Amino acid sequence: GLVKQPRKLQALLTENPEVAMSDFRVKSILVTGSNRGIGFEFVQQFLKSENPPEIIFATCRDPESPRSQELKNLSTKNPNVIVIQLDATDPASVTSSVLEVQRHMNGKQLDLLINNAGVLTHNNLESETSEDMLNVYKINVVGPMLVTQAFYPLLKRAEGQRKSAIVHISALLGSLEDLPKLFSHFPVISYRCSKAALNMLSRCHAEGYKQDGIISIAIHPGWVKTDMGGDQAPLTKEQSVSKMIKIITTLNEGQSGTFVDWEGNIIPW
Ligand code: NDP
């Protein structure tokens, strides 16, 4: 039979020629879970990019932890990297992070929000628990919901203004259609359910914020060597994040509401 070719995100451009120009520019960024793993790599690579953003809000839930030392060192050397405490599951923490960002922005808007913080627990159908289901949902879904809701006023655009974007770091394991391929190796029930729900949240943001000039997408970073991904993972953080940055910095309205991987292949829901 015919081999099904993955649809490319770029193909959406030719389908929507009127929006083929990238209509957003990244001058200010906020990343959650940026003290290690993929989040920290985003901060480092944006900083080193040809056209670095003017300001990067590198948030993490515990800036005083040894796990955040590397990020703090980076911030000491680079005044445009601002470390802010943000526990995505704690409404008070989310609210105070918005106030701190506003203080730095002086009325300026935020261009890009990367909801990256997330957890993975290894439970199968037998070992899964109520507590774990709820905890993983809280971090992986309620977190991005609260953070996006709180930063919406800074992301919102008036007509004719440049777009802003929300990037949800999702996972292929949240794909319903793809499930049979990897289920036996990675049952991870709470994680799969949470990422499927995160994809829905991303669609809701794309639809609900369309009038506000906000683009929303869900990206699968690939299987990446991090504390979560482990040593067996085929991709390095550098490889994954550099490709994701290419996708993010050329985003446009026609691509909002999609679920793609780090190479721009559209992933079936
Ligand atoms: P890591 O485990 O290396 O890092 C996770 C990050 O999330 C840490 O910075 C952690 O902070 C933070 N975090 C966890 N809970 C919270 C919270 N309540 N509030 C704020 N921050 C929190 O994971 P990765 O870098 O690999 O993963 C990043 C994202 O990529 C996740 O959403 C993950 O699901 C996704 N992903 C990763 C894949 C991979 O192969 N690595 C594959 C597919 C998706 P702290 O240090 O304080 O714990």
Boltz pocket constraint, residues with backbone or C-beta under 6 A from the ligand:
constraints:
  - pocket:
      binder: B
      contacts: [[A, 32], [A, 33], [A, 34], [A, 35], [A, 36], [A, 37], [A, 38], [A, 39], [A, 60], [A, 61], [A, 62], [A, 67], [A, 86], [A, 87], [A, 88], [A, 89], [A, 115], [A, 116], [A, 117], [A, 118], [A, 119], [A, 120], [A, 139], [A, 143], [A, 169], [A, 170], [A, 171], [A, 172], [A, 219], [A, 220], [A, 221], [A, 222], [A, 223], [A, 224], [A, 225], [A, 226], [A, 227], [A, 228], [A, 229], [A, 230], [A, 233]]
      max_distance: 6.0
